[in-house]
């Protein structure tokens, strides 16, 4: 099983430690992982801003670099969801998209494909779990509260393999944090208020950390917390899974 590691541009620039932790964790599990050089943005920012044609060359570049792998794994639910749901449509004029069906967020890959059932890292802290919207409603990482389905949470299942951790969830566990990419730019005041509400709910759990599968949500909430001087920290879930390995 050959795995291509895709590190989105904002993770590479702002949170490189998340990319390192993802690679470290996959290698720890004995997986064959490669990091293709010269990879770049998936095209989501352009498409979400209304410039979809500018995303097509990026989709083509992604397709060329990752088509030879069995799976393309990434520590970003929003980028993974964009690739899986939009690339087949963006590329259908020239050829069938090969990579979209192979693209997986690292959480769903570890849970659904690797089926991790061994102890992972050590993280002796109380952690509040953030369920990102793309992860809940597009990748199925957890059950959406608006649907009458049996409750599940793949993130929580993986965190159960970490020694010392105490996992809690805030009130309204799958409510949006307010980031939403372009939404935070176009509706700044609404986005900021949603972020404040979400951070406050996480703090009410008594947690020391907030974790989740998408750096963009964590970045937004961390900015809110820092601006208000709130004492709570934010870590991508893969950093916790790999802690101490």
Backbone as numpy.savetxt, mean C-alpha at the origin, in Angstrom:
# Nx Ny Nz CAx CAy CAz Cx Cy Cz
9.35 -19.48 -9.12 8.50 -18.28 -9.12 9.38 -17.03 -9.12
9.36 -16.29 -10.21 10.17 -15.08 -10.34 9.33 -13.85 -9.99
9.85 -13.03 -9.08 9.13 -11.86 -8.60 9.85 -10.59 -9.01
9.15 -9.69 -9.65 9.68 -8.38 -9.97 9.21 -7.38 -8.93
10.14 -6.71 -8.29 9.79 -5.74 -7.24 9.59 -4.37 -7.86
8.39 -3.82 -7.72 8.08 -2.48 -8.22 8.00 -1.53 -7.03
8.87 -0.54 -7.01 8.87 0.48 -5.96 8.37 1.79 -6.58
7.16 2.21 -6.26 6.61 3.44 -6.84 7.49 4.65 -6.58
7.36 5.65 -7.43 8.25 6.81 -7.38 8.23 7.52 -6.04
7.05 7.68 -5.45 6.98 8.43 -4.19 7.56 7.62 -3.03
7.48 6.30 -3.12 8.12 5.46 -2.11 9.64 5.55 -2.26
10.13 5.50 -3.49 11.56 5.58 -3.76 12.14 6.89 -3.25
11.44 7.99 -3.44 11.96 9.31 -3.10 11.75 9.67 -1.63
10.57 9.36 -1.10 10.21 9.83 0.24 10.38 8.74 1.30
10.08 7.49 0.95 10.13 6.39 1.92 10.97 5.22 1.40
12.22 5.44 1.07 13.04 4.34 0.53 13.17 3.17 1.50
13.04 3.45 2.80 13.14 2.37 3.78 12.03 1.33 3.61
10.91 1.76 3.03 9.80 0.82 2.78 10.18 -0.14 1.65
10.82 0.38 0.62 11.29 -0.47 -0.46 12.33 -1.47 0.02
13.25 -0.99 0.86 14.29 -1.87 1.41 13.66 -2.97 2.26
12.69 -2.60 3.10 12.02 -3.57 3.97 11.26 -4.61 3.15
10.66 -4.20 2.05 9.92 -5.13 1.19 10.87 -6.16 0.59
11.97 -5.69 0.05 12.97 -6.60 -0.53 13.52 -7.55 0.54
13.84 -6.98 1.69 14.40 -7.77 2.79 13.43 -8.87 3.22
12.16 -8.53 3.34 11.16 -9.50 3.78 10.96 -10.62 2.76
10.88 -10.26 1.49 10.69 -11.26 0.45 11.89 -12.21 0.39
13.09 -11.67 0.52 14.28 -12.51 0.51 14.33 -13.40 1.75
13.91 -12.87 2.90 13.87 -13.65 4.13 12.98 -14.88 3.97
11.93 -14.74 3.17 11.00 -15.85 2.95 11.48 -16.80 1.85
12.70 -16.58 1.37 13.30 -17.48 0.41 12.80 -17.32 -1.02
12.29 -16.16 -1.34 11.72 -15.92 -2.66 12.74 -15.37 -3.65
12.55 -15.65 -4.91 13.43 -15.19 -5.99 12.97 -13.81 -6.43
13.65 -12.77 -5.95 13.23 -11.38 -6.17 14.27 -10.63 -6.99
13.79 -9.86 -7.96 14.66 -9.01 -8.76 14.08 -7.60 -8.77
14.97 -6.62 -8.80 14.54 -5.22 -8.87 14.99 -4.64 -10.21
14.12 -4.60 -11.21 14.50 -4.07 -12.52 14.91 -2.60 -12.43
16.05 -2.26 -13.01 16.50 -0.88 -13.00 15.71 -0.04 -14.01
15.81 1.26 -13.85 15.17 2.23 -14.74 13.65 2.18 -14.70
13.08 1.58 -13.65 11.63 1.65 -13.50 11.25 3.05 -13.06
10.02 3.42 -13.34 9.59 4.79 -13.03 8.13 4.80 -12.62
7.51 5.96 -12.63 6.12 6.14 -12.19 5.16 5.25 -12.97
4.13 4.76 -12.30 3.13 3.92 -12.96 2.17 4.72 -13.83
2.13 6.05 -13.63 1.25 6.90 -14.43 -0.01 7.33 -13.73
-0.20 6.87 -12.50 -1.44 7.20 -11.78 -1.66 8.70 -11.59
-0.63 9.49 -11.20 -0.88 10.93 -11.00 -1.37 11.63 -12.26
-0.79 11.28 -13.41 -1.23 11.91 -14.66 -2.67 11.55 -14.99
-2.98 10.27 -14.88 -4.33 9.82 -15.21 -5.37 10.43 -14.28
-5.06 10.47 -12.98 -6.02 11.02 -12.02 -6.21 12.52 -12.19
-5.21 13.18 -12.78 -5.31 14.63 -12.99 -6.00 14.97 -14.32
-6.39 13.94 -15.07 -7.09 14.18 -16.33 -6.21 14.12 -17.56
-4.94 13.73 -17.39 -4.02 13.65 -18.52 -3.67 12.18 -18.79
-4.69 11.42 -19.09 -4.53 9.97 -19.22 -3.58 9.57 -20.34
-3.56 10.34 -21.42 -2.68 9.99 -22.54 -1.21 10.00 -22.11
-0.88 10.85 -21.15 0.50 10.92 -20.68 0.88 9.70 -19.83
-0.12 8.96 -19.37 0.14 7.76 -18.59 0.46 6.56 -19.47
0.06 6.61 -20.74 0.24 5.45 -21.61 1.71 5.08 -21.82
2.62 6.04 -22.11 4.03 5.66 -22.25 4.61 5.02 -20.98
4.13 5.45 -19.83 4.60 4.88 -18.58 4.07 3.46 -18.40
2.84 3.24 -18.83 2.29 1.89 -18.80 3.06 0.97 -19.74
3.42 1.49 -20.89 4.20 0.70 -21.86 5.57 0.36 -21.30
6.20 1.32 -20.63 7.51 1.09 -20.03 7.42 0.04 -18.92
6.40 0.13 -18.11 6.18 -0.84 -17.04 5.99 -2.23 -17.62
5.18 -2.31 -18.66 4.91 -3.59 -19.31 6.20 -4.23 -19.83
7.05 -3.43 -20.42 8.29 -3.95 -20.99 9.24 -4.47 -19.91
9.32 -3.76 -18.80 10.26 -4.12 -17.75 9.80 -5.31 -16.90
8.49 -5.50 -16.79 7.99 -6.50 -15.85 7.28 -7.69 -16.50
7.19 -7.73 -17.81 6.40 -8.80 -18.44 7.00 -10.18 -18.28
8.29 -10.26 -17.96 8.94 -11.56 -17.83 8.81 -12.21 -16.46
8.13 -11.56 -15.53 8.02 -12.08 -14.17 6.69 -12.81 -13.96
6.71 -13.72 -12.99 5.47 -14.42 -12.64 4.55 -13.52 -11.83
5.15 -12.68 -10.96 4.38 -11.72 -10.16 5.14 -10.40 -10.12
4.40 -9.31 -10.06 4.98 -7.98 -9.83 4.45 -7.52 -8.48
5.33 -7.36 -7.51 4.93 -7.07 -6.14 5.35 -5.65 -5.77
4.44 -4.94 -5.09 4.70 -3.54 -4.74 4.15 -3.21 -3.36
4.84 -2.35 -2.60 4.33 -1.90 -1.30 3.46 -0.65 -1.43
2.48 -0.71 -2.34 1.60 0.45 -2.56 0.28 -0.03 -3.14
-0.79 0.06 -2.34 -2.08 -0.42 -2.84 -2.63 0.47 -3.95
-2.42 1.78 -3.87 -2.99 2.67 -4.88 -2.34 2.46 -6.24
-1.02 2.32 -6.27 -0.34 2.09 -7.54 -0.70 0.71 -8.10
-0.73 -0.29 -7.23 -1.10 -1.63 -7.67 -2.50 -1.65 -8.24
-3.44 -0.99 -7.58 -4.82 -0.94 -8.06 -4.90 -0.23 -9.41
-4.13 0.84 -9.57 -4.14 1.56 -10.84 -3.64 0.67 -11.97
-2.56 -0.04 -11.72 -2.00 -0.93 -12.74 -3.00 -2.03 -13.10
-3.54 -2.67 -12.10 -4.41 -3.82 -12.34 -5.71 -3.42 -13.04
-6.28 -2.30 -12.65 -7.59 -1.93 -13.17 -7.54 -1.09 -14.44
-6.44 -0.36 -14.65 -6.41 0.58 -15.77 -5.48 0.22 -16.91
-4.41 -0.52 -16.64 -3.48 -0.84 -17.71 -4.12 -1.61 -18.87
-4.99 -2.59 -18.62 -5.59 -3.30 -19.76 -6.33 -2.37 -20.71
-6.98 -1.36 -20.15 -7.69 -0.39 -20.99 -6.74 0.56 -21.69
-5.70 1.01 -20.98 -4.76 1.97 -21.56 -3.95 1.36 -22.71
-3.67 0.06 -22.61 -2.79 -0.58 -23.58 -3.52 -1.39 -24.64
-4.83 -1.49 -24.56 -5.56 -2.41 -25.44 -5.48 -2.03 -26.92
-5.21 -0.76 -27.23 -5.13 -0.33 -28.63 -3.97 -1.00 -29.35
-2.86 -1.20 -28.65 -1.65 -1.74 -29.28 -1.44 -3.23 -29.02
-1.78 -3.67 -27.80 -1.58 -5.09 -27.48 -2.28 -5.42 -26.17
-2.44 -6.70 -25.92 -3.02 -7.13 -24.66 -2.02 -6.91 -23.53
-2.50 -6.42 -22.42 -1.62 -6.15 -21.27 -1.30 -7.46 -20.55
-0.02 -7.72 -20.35 0.41 -8.95 -19.68 0.65 -8.77 -18.18
0.98 -7.56 -17.78 1.44 -7.36 -16.40 0.32 -7.09 -15.40
-0.81 -6.57 -15.84 -1.85 -6.15 -14.91 -2.31 -7.30 -14.01
-2.52 -8.45 -14.60 -3.01 -9.59 -13.81 -1.94 -10.15 -12.88
-0.68 -9.80 -13.12 0.42 -10.27 -12.27 0.71 -9.31 -11.12
0.20 -8.09 -11.19 0.53 -7.06 -10.20 -0.22 -7.32 -8.89
0.53 -7.31 -7.80 -0.07 -7.55 -6.49 0.56 -6.64 -5.44
-0.26 -6.15 -4.54 0.28 -5.47 -3.37 0.99 -6.50 -2.51
2.03 -6.08 -1.80 2.83 -7.02 -1.02 1.99 -7.75 0.03
0.98 -7.08 0.60 0.14 -7.73 1.60 -0.66 -8.88 0.98
-1.33 -8.62 -0.14 -2.12 -9.70 -0.74 -1.22 -10.81 -1.29
-0.03 -10.45 -1.76 0.89 -11.46 -2.26 1.33 -12.40 -1.13
1.73 -11.82 -0.01 2.16 -12.64 1.12 1.02 -13.47 1.69
-0.17 -12.89 1.70 -1.33 -13.56 2.29 -1.92 -14.62 1.36
-2.10 -14.26 0.08 -2.84 -15.12 -0.83 -1.97 -16.09 -1.61
-0.74 -15.68 -1.96 0.13 -16.51 -2.79 1.14 -17.27 -1.92
1.92 -16.54 -1.13 2.92 -17.18 -0.28 2.26 -17.92 0.89
1.12 -17.36 1.34 0.38 -17.94 2.48 1.29 -18.07 3.70
1.85 -16.95 4.10 2.80 -16.93 5.21 2.17 -17.48 6.48
2.83 -18.46 7.09 2.34 -19.04 8.34 3.48 -19.23 9.34
4.50 -18.39 9.21 5.65 -18.46 10.11 5.83 -17.12 10.80
6.52 -17.14 11.94 6.78 -15.90 12.64 7.67 -14.99 11.81
7.33 -13.71 11.82 8.10 -12.73 11.05 8.91 -11.87 12.00
8.67 -10.56 12.00 9.49 -9.67 12.81 9.06 -9.60 14.27
9.67 -8.67 14.98 9.36 -8.40 16.38 9.09 -6.90 16.53
7.93 -6.57 17.09 7.56 -5.16 17.22 6.70 -5.00 18.47
7.31 -4.81 19.63 6.57 -4.76 20.90 5.88 -3.42 21.16
4.88 -3.12 20.35 4.18 -1.85 20.47 2.69 -2.03 20.17
1.89 -1.08 20.63 0.46 -1.04 20.32 0.29 -0.27 19.02
-0.35 -0.90 18.05 -0.43 -0.36 16.69 -1.87 -0.28 16.23
-2.26 0.88 15.71 -3.60 1.07 15.16 -3.56 0.82 13.66
-4.48 0.02 13.17 -4.47 -0.42 11.78 -5.29 0.51 10.89
-4.65 1.01 9.83 -5.34 1.87 8.86 -5.62 1.09 7.58
-6.88 1.02 7.21 -7.30 0.31 6.00 -7.48 1.31 4.86
-6.53 1.36 3.96 -6.60 2.31 2.85 -7.74 1.97 1.90
-8.36 3.01 1.36 -9.55 2.82 0.51 -9.29 1.91 -0.69
-8.18 2.13 -1.41 -7.87 1.29 -2.56 -7.69 -0.16 -2.15
-7.08 -0.36 -0.99 -6.85 -1.71 -0.51 -8.15 -2.43 -0.17
-9.06 -1.70 0.47 -10.34 -2.29 0.87 -11.24 -2.56 -0.33
-11.40 -1.55 -1.18 -12.46 -1.62 -2.18 -12.02 -1.99 -3.59
-10.72 -2.02 -3.83 -10.25 -2.42 -5.15 -9.36 -3.67 -5.12
-8.64 -3.87 -4.03 -7.78 -5.05 -3.95 -8.29 -6.10 -2.97
-9.31 -5.76 -2.19 -9.89 -6.74 -1.27 -8.99 -7.15 -0.13
-8.22 -6.21 0.42 -7.34 -6.54 1.55 -8.13 -6.73 2.84
-9.30 -6.11 2.91 -10.16 -6.29 4.08 -11.61 -6.09 3.65
-12.52 -6.48 4.52 -13.94 -6.40 4.18 -14.46 -4.98 4.32
-15.16 -4.45 3.31 -15.74 -3.11 3.40 -16.97 -3.10 4.28
-17.07 -2.11 5.13 -18.16 -2.07 6.10 -19.52 -1.86 5.45
-19.54 -1.33 4.21 -20.83 -1.08 3.56 -21.42 -2.32 2.89
-20.67 -3.42 2.90 -21.16 -4.65 2.29 -21.44 -5.70 3.36
-22.48 -6.48 3.13 -22.85 -7.52 4.09 -22.07 -8.80 3.77
-20.80 -8.79 4.15 -19.92 -9.95 3.94 -19.25 -10.30 5.27
-18.77 -11.52 5.36 -18.05 -11.93 6.57 -16.78 -11.08 6.70
-16.52 -10.64 7.91 -15.38 -9.76 8.13 -14.06 -10.51 7.96
-13.11 -9.84 7.29 -11.77 -10.38 7.15 -10.79 -9.22 7.02
-9.54 -9.48 7.31 -8.51 -8.45 7.17 -7.16 -9.12 6.98
-6.65 -9.08 5.75 -5.40 -9.74 5.42 -4.20 -9.06 6.09
-4.30 -7.74 6.30 -3.23 -7.02 6.97 -3.10 -7.51 8.41
-4.24 -7.61 9.08 -4.26 -8.07 10.46 -3.77 -9.52 10.57
-4.13 -10.35 9.59 -3.66 -11.74 9.60 -2.14 -11.81 9.56
-1.51 -10.97 8.72 -0.05 -10.97 8.65 0.58 -10.41 9.92
-0.02 -9.36 10.47 0.54 -8.77 11.69 0.47 -9.74 12.87
-0.42 -10.71 12.79 -0.51 -11.72 13.85 0.74 -12.59 13.91
1.57 -12.54 12.85 2.81 -13.31 12.81 3.99 -12.53 13.40
3.73 -11.32 13.90 4.78 -10.47 14.48 4.77 -10.60 15.99
5.91 -10.87 16.58 6.02 -11.03 18.03 5.88 -9.69 18.75
5.13 -9.69 19.85 5.06 -8.54 20.74 4.07 -7.47 20.36
3.48 -7.56 19.19 2.61 -6.48 18.70 1.19 -6.60 19.29
0.57 -5.46 19.53 -0.84 -5.41 19.90 -1.56 -4.59 18.83
-2.45 -5.20 18.10 -3.11 -4.53 16.99 -4.52 -4.11 17.41
-4.84 -2.84 17.17 -6.17 -2.30 17.45 -6.67 -1.59 16.19
-7.95 -1.32 16.15 -8.52 -0.57 15.02 -9.34 0.60 15.54
-9.37 1.70 14.80 -10.13 2.87 15.23 -11.61 2.70 14.95
-12.41 3.58 15.53 -13.81 3.66 15.16 -13.89 3.99 13.67
-14.88 3.44 12.97 -15.00 3.60 11.53 -13.71 3.13 10.84
-13.38 1.86 10.96 -12.06 1.36 10.56 -11.71 1.50 9.08
-12.69 1.59 8.20 -12.34 1.72 6.78 -12.80 3.05 6.19
-12.96 4.05 7.03 -13.28 5.39 6.54 -12.03 6.05 5.97
-12.19 6.80 4.88 -11.08 7.45 4.19 -10.34 8.46 5.08
-9.02 8.52 4.91 -8.21 9.48 5.66 -8.25 10.87 5.04
-8.76 10.96 3.80 -8.88 12.27 3.17 -7.80 12.59 2.15
-6.84 11.70 1.97 -5.76 12.02 1.02 -6.27 11.97 -0.42
-6.48 10.77 -0.93 -7.09 10.63 -2.26 -6.31 11.23 -3.41
-4.99 11.39 -3.27 -4.20 11.91 -4.38 -4.59 13.32 -4.76
-5.15 13.46 -5.96 -5.54 14.79 -6.45 -6.62 15.43 -5.60
-7.39 14.62 -4.89 -8.44 15.16 -4.02 -7.85 16.09 -2.97
-6.68 15.73 -2.42 -6.06 16.56 -1.39 -5.57 17.89 -1.94
-5.34 17.94 -3.24 -4.91 19.18 -3.89 -6.11 20.04 -4.27
-7.15 19.40 -4.81 -8.31 20.13 -5.30 -9.30 20.50 -4.20
-9.32 19.71 -3.13 -10.25 19.96 -2.01 -9.46 19.97 -0.71
-8.54 20.92 -0.61 -7.59 20.93 0.50 -8.25 20.98 1.87
-9.23 21.83 2.03 -9.86 22.00 3.35 -10.60 20.75 3.78
-11.33 20.15 2.85 -12.06 18.92 3.16 -11.08 17.80 3.48
-10.02 17.70 2.66 -9.00 16.68 2.86 -8.35 16.81 4.24
-8.01 18.05 4.62 -7.36 18.29 5.91 -8.27 17.91 7.07
-9.57 18.25 6.96 -10.49 17.92 8.04 -10.69 16.42 8.17
-10.78 15.73 7.04 -10.90 14.27 7.07 -9.66 13.65 7.70
-8.50 14.21 7.39 -7.26 13.72 7.98 -7.23 13.92 9.48
-7.66 15.09 9.93 -7.70 15.37 11.37 -8.63 14.41 12.09
-9.80 14.16 11.50 -10.75 13.25 12.12 -10.19 11.84 12.21
-9.51 11.42 11.14 -8.98 10.06 11.11 -7.83 9.89 12.11
-6.93 10.85 12.15 -5.82 10.79 13.10 -6.34 10.76 14.54
-7.35 11.56 14.82 -7.92 11.60 16.16 -8.50 10.25 16.56
-9.14 9.57 15.61 -9.69 8.24 15.91 -8.58 7.22 16.18
-7.49 7.34 15.44 -6.35 6.46 15.71 -5.77 6.73 17.09
-5.64 7.99 17.45 -5.09 8.36 18.77 -5.97 7.85 19.89
-7.27 7.86 19.69 -8.21 7.40 20.71 -8.06 5.93 21.05
-7.41 5.17 20.18 -7.16 3.75 20.48 -6.05 3.58 21.50
-5.27 4.63 21.74 -4.14 4.54 22.65 -2.89 3.97 22.01
-2.90 3.88 20.69 -1.77 3.28 19.97 -0.56 4.21 19.93
0.62 3.59 19.87 1.86 4.34 19.69 2.14 4.59 18.21
1.67 3.67 17.36 1.92 3.74 15.92 0.62 3.53 15.15
0.61 4.08 13.94 -0.41 3.76 12.96 0.29 3.06 11.80
-0.28 1.96 11.34 0.30 1.25 10.21 -0.75 0.99 9.15
-0.29 0.77 7.93 -1.19 0.48 6.82 -0.38 0.07 5.61
-1.05 -0.27 4.51 -0.36 -0.79 3.33 -0.01 0.26 2.29
-0.29 1.54 2.56 -0.03 2.56 1.55 0.63 3.79 2.16
1.83 4.12 1.68 2.58 5.27 2.21 1.86 6.59 1.99
1.04 6.68 0.95 0.38 7.96 0.67 -0.60 8.33 1.79
-1.36 7.36 2.27 -2.28 7.61 3.39 -1.50 7.94 4.66
-0.45 7.16 4.91 0.36 7.38 6.10 1.04 8.75 6.06
1.50 9.14 4.87 2.14 10.44 4.69 1.16 11.57 5.01
-0.06 11.44 4.52 -1.08 12.47 4.76 -1.38 12.59 6.25
-1.60 11.47 6.91 -1.91 11.51 8.34 -0.72 11.96 9.17
0.48 11.57 8.76 1.68 12.02 9.48 1.84 13.53 9.39
1.49 14.09 8.23 1.55 15.54 8.07 0.56 16.25 8.98
-0.64 15.68 9.09 -1.66 16.24 9.98 -1.17 16.18 11.43
-0.65 15.03 11.83 -0.19 14.85 13.21 0.96 15.80 13.54
1.89 15.94 12.62 3.04 16.81 12.86 2.61 18.27 12.98
1.70 18.68 12.13 1.23 20.07 12.16 0.54 20.40 13.46
-0.15 19.40 14.03 -0.89 19.62 15.27 -0.09 19.24 16.51
1.14 18.77 16.31 1.98 18.41 17.43 1.52 17.17 18.18
0.90 16.23 17.47 0.36 15.03 18.09 1.42 13.95 18.16
1.47 13.24 19.28 2.51 12.25 19.50 2.04 10.86 19.09
2.16 10.58 17.82 1.88 9.25 17.29 2.73 9.07 16.04
3.25 7.89 15.82 4.14 7.65 14.70 3.47 6.77 13.65
4.05 6.77 12.45 3.45 6.07 11.31 4.49 5.19 10.63
4.12 3.92 10.39 5.02 2.98 9.73 4.23 2.13 8.74
4.81 1.93 7.56 4.20 1.02 6.59 4.21 -0.39 7.18
3.18 -1.16 6.88 3.04 -2.49 7.48 4.24 -3.38 7.18
4.85 -3.22 6.02 5.97 -4.10 5.67 7.19 -3.82 6.55
7.32 -2.58 7.04 8.41 -2.25 7.97 8.24 -3.01 9.28
7.00 -3.17 9.71 6.71 -3.89 10.94 6.90 -5.39 10.74
6.44 -5.91 9.61 6.60 -7.33 9.31 8.07 -7.72 9.25
8.91 -6.79 8.79 10.34 -7.07 8.62 11.18 -6.62 9.81
10.58 -6.04 10.82 11.35 -5.48 11.94 12.14 -6.57 12.67
13.44 -6.38 12.73 14.31 -7.31 13.46 14.75 -8.52 12.68
14.33 -8.66 11.43 14.74 -9.83 10.66 16.19 -9.70 10.19
